[in-house]
Amino acid sequence: MKNFWTFLIILICNFAFSQKTMQGQVIDFDTTVPIAFAKINYNNKTIISDWEGKFSVDIKDDKKPIIFKYKGYYDKTHYFTEGAKFLIIKMV
C-alpha cells in the first residue's frame, strides 16, 4: 500500500509540472503550400519549421505569444489554444 501512494504522488507531480506541446504546420494563405524553414519565436527562443512547414513548440506559459516569421510574409502572432491537437498557421 505504501508503494501505491508513492507512485500516485510521483504521477500527480509529473502531471502538475509537465509542459504542453503545440504542434502544427505553417502554410501559404492563398496556395496552401507549406512554408519551409519559417522562424518561430517563443519565450526568447527561435525554432525553425522543417521542409514541410511542420513544427513543435513546448509551451511553458500560456499567456506568451508565439510569433511566426518568414521573408516576404507578414508576421503572425498566435497564443496557445487549449485542446487543439494540430494547428494550421496561414501566412499572408
PyRosetta script that sets phi, psi and omega in degrees:
from pyrosetta import init, pose_from_sequence

init()
pose = pose_from_sequence("MKNFWTFLIILICNFAFSQKTMQGQVIDFDTTVPIAFAKINYNNKTIISDWEGKFSVDIKDDKKPIIFKYKGYYDKTHYFTEGAKFLIIKMV")
pose.set_psi(1, -34.7)
pose.set_omega(1, 179.9)
pose.set_phi(2, -65.2)
pose.set_psi(2, -39.3)
pose.set_omega(2, 178.0)
pose.set_phi(3, -65.2)
pose.set_psi(3, -34.2)
pose.set_omega(3, 178.3)
pose.set_phi(4, -62.5)
pose.set_psi(4, -46.3)
pose.set_omega(4, -179.1)
pose.set_phi(5, -67.2)
pose.set_psi(5, -36.6)
pose.set_omega(5, 176.9)
pose.set_phi(6, -64.3)
pose.set_psi(6, -45.0)
pose.set_omega(6, 177.8)
pose.set_phi(7, -61.8)
pose.set_psi(7, -42.1)
pose.set_omega(7, -179.7)
pose.set_phi(8, -64.3)
pose.set_psi(8, -41.0)
pose.set_omega(8, 178.4)
pose.set_phi(9, -65.5)
pose.set_psi(9, -42.8)
pose.set_omega(9, 178.5)
pose.set_phi(10, -63.9)
pose.set_psi(10, -40.8)
pose.set_omega(10, 179.8)
pose.set_phi(11, -65.0)
pose.set_psi(11, -42.4)
pose.set_omega(11, 178.7)
pose.set_phi(12, -65.7)
pose.set_psi(12, -41.3)
pose.set_omega(12, 178.1)
pose.set_phi(13, -64.2)
pose.set_psi(13, -37.0)
pose.set_omega(13, 178.8)
pose.set_phi(14, -62.5)
pose.set_psi(14, -43.6)
pose.set_omega(14, 178.9)
pose.set_phi(15, -71.4)
pose.set_psi(15, -33.1)
pose.set_omega(15, -178.5)
pose.set_phi(16, -68.0)
pose.set_psi(16, -34.1)
pose.set_omega(16, -176.6)
pose.set_phi(17, -107.7)
pose.set_psi(17, 12.9)
pose.set_omega(17, -178.5)
pose.set_phi(18, -78.3)
pose.set_psi(18, 157.4)
pose.set_omega(18, 178.7)
pose.set_phi(19, -95.6)
pose.set_psi(19, 155.8)
pose.set_omega(19, 174.8)
pose.set_phi(20, -97.7)
pose.set_psi(20, 144.0)
pose.set_omega(20, 179.6)
pose.set_phi(21, -115.1)
pose.set_psi(21, 128.9)
pose.set_omega(21, 176.2)
pose.set_phi(22, -108.5)
pose.set_psi(22, 122.4)
pose.set_omega(22, 177.8)
pose.set_phi(23, -113.6)
pose.set_psi(23, 151.0)
pose.set_omega(23, 179.6)
pose.set_phi(24, -175.1)
pose.set_psi(24, -167.2)
pose.set_omega(24, -178.6)
pose.set_phi(25, -144.5)
pose.set_psi(25, 141.3)
pose.set_omega(25, 177.3)
pose.set_phi(26, -101.3)
pose.set_psi(26, 124.0)
pose.set_omega(26, -179.0)
pose.set_phi(27, -131.7)
pose.set_psi(27, 163.5)
pose.set_omega(27, 175.2)
pose.set_phi(28, -77.0)
pose.set_psi(28, 139.3)
pose.set_omega(28, -175.9)
pose.set_phi(29, -65.6)
pose.set_psi(29, -43.1)
pose.set_omega(29, -174.4)
pose.set_phi(30, -81.5)
pose.set_psi(30, -46.5)
pose.set_omega(30, -172.7)
pose.set_phi(31, -98.3)
pose.set_psi(31, -10.9)
pose.set_omega(31, -175.6)
pose.set_phi(32, 56.5)
pose.set_psi(32, 26.7)
pose.set_omega(32, 175.2)
pose.set_phi(33, -83.8)
pose.set_psi(33, 134.0)
pose.set_omega(33, 178.6)
pose.set_phi(34, -60.3)
pose.set_psi(34, 141.7)
pose.set_omega(34, 177.9)
pose.set_phi(35, -98.7)
pose.set_psi(35, 109.7)
pose.set_omega(35, -176.9)
pose.set_phi(36, -79.6)
pose.set_psi(36, 141.6)
pose.set_omega(36, 172.4)
pose.set_phi(37, 61.5)
pose.set_psi(37, 38.2)
pose.set_omega(37, 173.9)
pose.set_phi(38, -74.2)
pose.set_psi(38, 147.2)
pose.set_omega(38, 179.3)
pose.set_phi(39, -89.1)
pose.set_psi(39, 133.5)
pose.set_omega(39, 179.3)
pose.set_phi(40, -122.6)
pose.set_psi(40, 117.0)
pose.set_omega(40, -179.0)
pose.set_phi(41, -106.0)
pose.set_psi(41, 127.2)
pose.set_omega(41, 175.7)
pose.set_phi(42, -148.3)
pose.set_psi(42, 126.3)
pose.set_omega(42, 174.6)
pose.set_phi(43, 56.1)
pose.set_psi(43, 45.5)
pose.set_omega(43, 179.4)
pose.set_phi(44, 62.2)
pose.set_psi(44, 24.0)
pose.set_omega(44, 175.0)
pose.set_phi(45, -123.4)
pose.set_psi(45, 143.8)
pose.set_omega(45, 179.5)
pose.set_phi(46, -110.7)
pose.set_psi(46, 129.4)
pose.set_omega(46, 177.8)
pose.set_phi(47, -119.1)
pose.set_psi(47, 143.0)
pose.set_omega(47, 178.8)
pose.set_phi(48, -109.2)
pose.set_psi(48, 131.9)
pose.set_omega(48, 176.1)
pose.set_phi(49, -71.0)
pose.set_psi(49, 158.3)
pose.set_omega(49, -178.9)
pose.set_phi(50, -80.7)
pose.set_psi(50, -172.0)
pose.set_omega(50, -175.0)
pose.set_phi(51, -68.5)
pose.set_psi(51, -16.2)
pose.set_omega(51, 175.1)
pose.set_phi(52, -96.9)
pose.set_psi(52, 3.5)
pose.set_omega(52, -179.2)
pose.set_phi(53, 81.9)
pose.set_psi(53, 6.8)
pose.set_omega(53, -177.5)
pose.set_phi(54, -84.5)
pose.set_psi(54, 149.0)
pose.set_omega(54, -178.4)
pose.set_phi(55, -148.5)
pose.set_psi(55, 166.7)
pose.set_omega(55, 175.7)
pose.set_phi(56, -145.3)
pose.set_psi(56, 125.4)
pose.set_omega(56, -177.4)
pose.set_phi(57, -123.7)
pose.set_psi(57, 131.0)
pose.set_omega(57, 174.2)
pose.set_phi(58, -85.7)
pose.set_psi(58, 118.1)
pose.set_omega(58, -176.4)
pose.set_phi(59, -94.1)
pose.set_psi(59, 123.8)
pose.set_omega(59, 176.8)
pose.set_phi(60, -106.0)
pose.set_psi(60, -34.2)
pose.set_omega(60, -179.3)
pose.set_phi(61, -128.4)
pose.set_psi(61, 119.6)
pose.set_omega(61, -175.9)
pose.set_phi(62, -67.3)
pose.set_psi(62, -23.0)
pose.set_omega(62, -173.2)
pose.set_phi(63, -88.5)
pose.set_psi(63, -8.7)
pose.set_omega(63, 178.6)
pose.set_phi(64, -86.5)
pose.set_psi(64, 139.1)
pose.set_omega(64, -177.5)
pose.set_phi(65, -78.8)
pose.set_psi(65, 156.2)
pose.set_omega(65, 172.0)
pose.set_phi(66, -107.9)
pose.set_psi(66, 124.6)
pose.set_omega(66, -175.4)
pose.set_phi(67, -111.8)
pose.set_psi(67, 126.5)
pose.set_omega(67, 179.9)
pose.set_phi(68, -105.6)
pose.set_psi(68, 131.5)
pose.set_omega(68, -177.9)
pose.set_phi(69, -135.5)
pose.set_psi(69, 143.8)
pose.set_omega(69, 172.2)
pose.set_phi(70, -158.5)
pose.set_psi(70, 141.5)
pose.set_omega(70, -177.0)
pose.set_phi(71, -62.7)
pose.set_psi(71, 130.2)
pose.set_omega(71, -179.9)
pose.set_phi(72, 93.3)
pose.set_psi(72, -4.9)
pose.set_omega(72, 179.3)
pose.set_phi(73, -121.6)
pose.set_psi(73, 154.6)
pose.set_omega(73, 173.3)
pose.set_phi(74, -72.1)
pose.set_psi(74, 146.9)
pose.set_omega(74, 176.6)
pose.set_phi(75, -67.5)
pose.set_psi(75, 144.3)
pose.set_omega(75, -179.3)
pose.set_phi(76, -121.7)
pose.set_psi(76, 130.4)
pose.set_omega(76, 178.8)
pose.set_phi(77, -109.9)
pose.set_psi(77, 134.6)
pose.set_omega(77, -179.4)
pose.set_phi(78, -140.9)
pose.set_psi(78, 147.6)
pose.set_omega(78, 176.3)
pose.set_phi(79, -110.3)
pose.set_psi(79, 157.9)
pose.set_omega(79, -178.8)
pose.set_phi(80, -57.9)
pose.set_psi(80, 132.4)
pose.set_omega(80, 178.3)
pose.set_phi(81, -108.5)
pose.set_psi(81, 116.6)
pose.set_omega(81, -179.2)
pose.set_phi(82, -69.1)
pose.set_psi(82, 128.8)
pose.set_omega(82, 176.7)
pose.set_phi(83, 90.3)
pose.set_psi(83, -7.6)
pose.set_omega(83, 178.9)
pose.set_phi(84, -77.7)
pose.set_psi(84, 126.8)
pose.set_omega(84, -178.4)
pose.set_phi(85, -85.9)
pose.set_psi(85, -38.5)
pose.set_omega(85, -178.1)
pose.set_phi(86, -145.0)
pose.set_psi(86, 131.7)
pose.set_omega(86, -173.5)
pose.set_phi(87, -110.3)
pose.set_psi(87, 133.6)
pose.set_omega(87, 175.2)
pose.set_phi(88, -108.3)
pose.set_psi(88, 118.8)
pose.set_omega(88, 178.1)
pose.set_phi(89, -103.1)
pose.set_psi(89, 116.9)
pose.set_omega(89, 179.5)
pose.set_phi(90, -101.5)
pose.set_psi(90, 116.9)
pose.set_omega(90, -178.7)
pose.set_phi(91, -100.7)
pose.set_psi(91, 140.2)
pose.set_omega(91, -178.3)
pose.set_phi(92, -103.3)
pose.dump_pdb("model.pdb")
